[in-house]
Amino acid sequence: MRTIRNRFLDERTARDIDAQVTKILRGLGNPTGPIELADVRALLHLDRQYYSSTNDGLLRELISKAKVAGKQVITRPALILDIVRKFDLKAFWVPDRKRIMIDEAQPELKWRWNETHEIIHSVVPWHEGVMMGDTEYSLTPDCHEQVEAEANYGAGRLLFLQGLFEEFVRGSKPSFDLVQK
Amino acid sequence: MNMSRNRDWLIRKAEQEDGCFVSVGGLVDALEQATQSGKVIPFKCAFARFLQLARRDRKLSLEQFANKVDIDLVELLKIETDAQYTPAIRTVHQIAEFLGIPERKLMTLAGLLRVKDAQFQNAALRFAARSEPVEKLSQEEHSALEEYVKFLCER
């Protein structure tokens, strides 16, 4: 099993990510129940497509039309394929296409988290500059850790409606019925 | 069952987990190698120097700069004084916006991105070397230096 290090986000980073999440939730009308990711995608004008890490053909076809930094990736389609394989990506975001790619070979129960994680990448202002797909620059492991930890934080805040879920849990009597609800 | 936890408790627990491995997915080999190397990336000296000069050129104290750019003062101090420190991505993003510098280039200088461009590397090192101050030492600095040289030569 692959591992990354847990990261303690600094106050300003967490605050700014929370501000983006607040904007999304406000755009959705401040829901009190589970959010629909289709609504989030519509709000942010994001596209979602599935690929399979066990079938290169679909991924090749999807990325062949993508451009990176103005250059047609088709001239180096191996770039994204290499990165997907090397880093065993479960999902990724293609900034210039505003497209989220989800690996359908993953268990379906994980798709929601993976997609939300990528949605956060798309709204955090300082993530676009460091997302993959450039032939000149590469991320240091430290930078990658930071970026992933921030996306995980944002995804948690979005899916659990910032403080709302926590309030609900604290205000309820712990029981197995509650967990099942 | 009482499940409430106050903020201080949560912060203490989060700090304990900072830097620990979690099994949620991502890289592993490159991370372990990077954290064990402990190498100082030469760019970072250039980044620290660049930031210092850019700040002083605008006649801003550390505190004023941190406030204007909306970054943490302690972090700014670490960037300018600790060659091993790697800043948060947001911090470099904010600085790049404020100074009007291409974000990726500043991130490379800060040690967050790697670039293959030899020209970039050479320019960074040249800047770091050229921008070191060469003014005459003050009386106090001269005395401290003489004393330290004497100490080093005695052992």
Contacts between the chains, C-beta under 8 A, distances in Angstrom:
chain1	res1	chain2	res2	distance
A	1	B	23	5.0
A	2	B	23	7.6
A	2	B	25	5.6
A	2	B	26	5.8
A	2	B	27	7.0
A	2	B	28	5.0
A	3	B	21	4.4
A	3	B	22	6.3
A	3	B	23	5.0
A	3	B	24	7.6
A	3	B	26	7.1
A	3	B	28	5.3
A	4	B	21	7.2
A	4	B	22	6.4
A	4	B	24	6.7
A	4	B	25	7.2
A	4	B	26	3.6
A	4	B	27	6.5
A	4	B	28	7.4
A	4	B	31	6.6
A	5	B	19	5.7
A	5	B	20	6.7
A	5	B	21	5.8
A	5	B	22	7.2
A	5	B	31	6.6
A	5	B	35	7.9
A	6	B	17	4.9
A	6	B	18	6.3
A	6	B	19	6.9
A	6	B	20	5.2
A	6	B	21	7.4
A	6	B	22	4.8
A	7	B	18	6.8
A	7	B	19	7.9
A	8	B	14	5.4
A	8	B	15	6.2
A	8	B	17	7.5
A	8	B	18	3.9
A	10	B	72	6.3
A	10	B	75	7.2
A	10	B	88	5.6
A	10	B	90	7.8
A	11	B	72	7.4
A	12	B	70	6.7
A	12	B	71	6.8
A	12	B	72	6.3
A	12	B	90	6.5
A	12	B	91	8.0
A	13	B	88	5.7
A	13	B	90	4.7
A	16	B	90	6.4
A	87	B	26	7.6
A	87	B	27	6.2
A	88	B	25	7.6
A	90	B	25	6.2
A	125	B	93	6.6
A	126	B	89	5.0
A	126	B	90	5.2
A	126	B	92	7.7
A	126	B	93	3.5
A	126	B	103	7.5
A	127	B	89	7.7
A	129	B	93	7.1
A	129	B	103	4.6
A	129	B	104	5.4
A	129	B	107	6.6
A	130	B	89	6.4
A	130	B	104	7.9
A	130	B	107	6.7
A	130	B	112	7.0
A	130	B	113	6.6
A	136	B	115	6.1
A	136	B	116	6.8
A	136	B	117	6.8
A	137	B	104	5.7
A	137	B	108	6.7
A	137	B	113	4.7
A	137	B	114	6.8
A	137	B	115	5.5
A	138	B	113	6.8
A	138	B	114	4.9
A	139	B	112	7.4
A	139	B	113	6.2
A	139	B	114	7.6
A	140	B	34	6.7
A	140	B	86	7.9
A	140	B	111	6.5
A	140	B	112	5.9
A	140	B	113	6.7
A	140	B	114	6.0
A	141	B	27	6.0
A	141	B	30	4.6
A	141	B	31	4.6
A	141	B	33	7.7
A	141	B	34	4.1
A	141	B	35	7.7
A	142	B	34	6.4
A	142	B	86	5.3
A	142	B	111	7.6
A	142	B	112	7.0
A	143	B	89	6.3
A	143	B	107	7.4
A	143	B	112	4.1
A	143	B	113	6.5
A	144	B	26	7.3
A	144	B	27	6.2
A	144	B	31	8.0
A	145	B	26	7.4
A	145	B	27	7.9
A	145	B	31	6.6
A	146	B	88	6.6
A	146	B	89	5.3
A	146	B	112	7.8
A	147	B	89	6.5
A	148	B	26	5.6
A	150	B	89	7.7
A	152	B	24	7.2
A	169	B	3	7.3
A	170	B	3	6.4
A	170	B	4	6.0
A	174	B	1	5.2
A	174	B	3	6.2
